[in-house]
């Protein structure tokens, strides 16, 4: 049931992300595509007490699929190019450049590591907060 609810949440978020992409700045992008999925993973992991690891992995996978689908859509209709142009900053001798493709291999690797590594950290913290019990087993502390 939680997975269905999470998919519905990501569908709603995905429609919002796509609809407002042309008006989005870098901070909004970071919050919607990098931080919000981690918060959602944390919430669903915290809610689930029996299969925390499976819920955590599934949540990270759904977040990743959302990222790839939105990346594909905005990349194919030119929205990403406009986003990159609008948010590339030149400040004298230094500059901030936005990647030329939301779903380039570097971006995909970064997002995979972000979602799954931080997702696992969320799972581990949740295990510690719940007394070392996860997936029906007691986790031994060193």
C-alpha positions as CSV (number, residue, x, y, z in Angstrom):
1,X,0.0,0.0,0.0
2,X,2.8,2.4,0.8
3,X,4.4,1.8,-2.6
4,X,1.2,2.8,-4.4
5,X,0.9,5.9,-2.3
6,X,4.5,6.8,-3.0
7,X,4.0,6.3,-6.8
8,X,1.0,8.6,-6.6
9,X,3.1,11.2,-4.7
10,X,5.9,11.0,-7.3
11,X,3.3,11.3,-10.1
12,X,2.0,14.5,-8.6
13,X,5.5,15.8,-7.9
14,X,6.6,14.9,-11.4
15,X,3.7,16.8,-13.0
16,X,4.6,19.8,-10.8
17,X,8.3,19.6,-11.7
18,X,7.6,19.4,-15.4
19,X,4.9,22.1,-15.3
20,X,7.1,24.7,-13.5
21,X,10.5,23.6,-14.9
22,X,10.8,26.8,-17.1
23,X,10.4,29.0,-14.0
24,X,12.6,27.0,-11.7
25,X,16.0,28.2,-10.4
26,X,18.9,26.2,-9.2
27,X,17.8,26.2,-5.6
28,X,14.3,25.0,-6.5
29,X,15.9,22.3,-8.7
30,X,18.1,21.1,-5.9
31,X,15.3,21.0,-3.4
32,X,12.8,19.2,-5.8
33,X,15.2,16.8,-7.4
34,X,17.8,16.1,-4.7
35,X,16.4,16.9,-1.3
36,X,12.7,16.1,-1.5
37,X,13.3,12.5,-2.7
38,X,15.5,11.9,0.4
39,X,12.8,13.4,2.7
40,X,10.2,11.1,1.1
41,X,12.5,8.1,1.4
42,X,13.0,9.0,5.1
43,X,9.3,9.3,5.8
44,X,8.4,6.0,4.1
45,X,11.3,4.2,5.8
46,X,10.3,5.7,9.2
47,X,6.6,4.7,8.7
48,X,7.5,1.1,7.8
49,X,8.7,-1.1,10.7
50,X,8.9,-4.6,9.3
51,X,10.5,-4.3,5.8
52,X,12.4,-1.0,6.2
53,X,15.2,-2.0,3.9
54,X,12.9,-3.1,1.1
55,X,10.8,0.1,1.5
56,X,14.0,2.2,1.5
57,X,15.4,0.5,-1.6
58,X,12.0,0.8,-3.4
59,X,11.6,4.4,-2.4
60,X,15.1,5.2,-3.7
61,X,14.3,3.4,-7.0
62,X,11.0,5.2,-7.5
63,X,12.8,8.5,-6.9
64,X,15.4,7.6,-9.4
65,X,12.8,6.6,-12.0
66,X,11.1,9.9,-11.5
67,X,14.4,11.8,-12.0
68,X,15.2,9.9,-15.2
69,X,11.7,10.3,-16.6
70,X,11.6,14.1,-15.9
71,X,15.2,14.3,-17.2
72,X,14.2,12.6,-20.4
73,X,11.1,14.8,-20.9
74,X,12.9,18.1,-20.3
75,X,15.9,17.1,-22.3
76,X,13.9,16.1,-25.4
77,X,11.8,19.3,-25.6
78,X,14.7,21.8,-25.0
79,X,13.6,22.8,-21.5
80,X,16.9,21.6,-20.1
81,X,19.0,23.7,-22.5
82,X,17.0,26.8,-21.5
83,X,17.5,25.9,-17.8
84,X,21.2,25.5,-18.3
85,X,21.5,28.8,-20.1
86,X,19.4,30.7,-17.6
87,X,21.3,29.3,-14.6
88,X,24.9,29.3,-15.8
89,X,26.6,32.2,-14.0
90,X,29.7,34.2,-14.8
91,X,31.3,36.0,-11.9
92,X,34.5,37.6,-13.0
93,X,37.2,35.0,-13.0
94,X,34.9,32.2,-11.8
95,X,31.7,30.7,-13.2
96,X,29.1,28.1,-12.3
97,X,28.1,25.9,-15.2
98,X,25.0,23.7,-15.3
99,X,25.5,20.3,-17.0
100,X,24.4,20.2,-20.6
101,X,22.2,17.2,-20.0
102,X,20.1,16.2,-16.9
103,X,20.6,12.5,-17.6
104,X,24.2,12.5,-18.7
105,X,26.2,9.6,-17.2
106,X,27.8,11.8,-14.6
107,X,24.4,13.1,-13.4
108,X,23.0,9.5,-13.4
109,X,25.9,8.3,-11.3
110,X,25.6,11.2,-8.9
111,X,21.8,10.7,-8.5
112,X,22.2,7.0,-8.0
113,X,24.8,7.5,-5.3
114,X,22.8,10.3,-3.7
115,X,19.5,8.4,-3.5
116,X,20.8,5.0,-2.6
117,X,23.8,5.9,-0.3
118,X,21.9,8.6,1.6
119,X,18.8,6.3,1.5
120,X,20.8,3.6,3.2
121,X,22.1,6.0,5.8
122,X,18.5,7.0,6.5
123,X,17.7,3.3,6.9
124,X,20.7,2.8,9.2
125,X,19.8,5.8,11.4
126,X,16.2,4.5,11.6
127,X,17.5,1.1,12.7
128,X,19.5,2.7,15.5
129,X,16.6,4.9,16.6
130,X,14.2,1.8,16.7
131,X,16.5,-0.1,19.0
132,X,18.5,-2.1,16.4
133,X,15.6,-4.0,14.9
134,X,15.2,-4.0,11.1
135,X,13.5,-6.5,8.8
136,X,12.7,-8.6,11.9
137,X,16.3,-9.0,13.0
138,X,18.2,-7.4,15.7
139,X,21.3,-5.5,14.5
140,X,24.3,-6.0,16.8
141,X,26.1,-2.8,17.9
142,X,29.9,-2.9,18.1
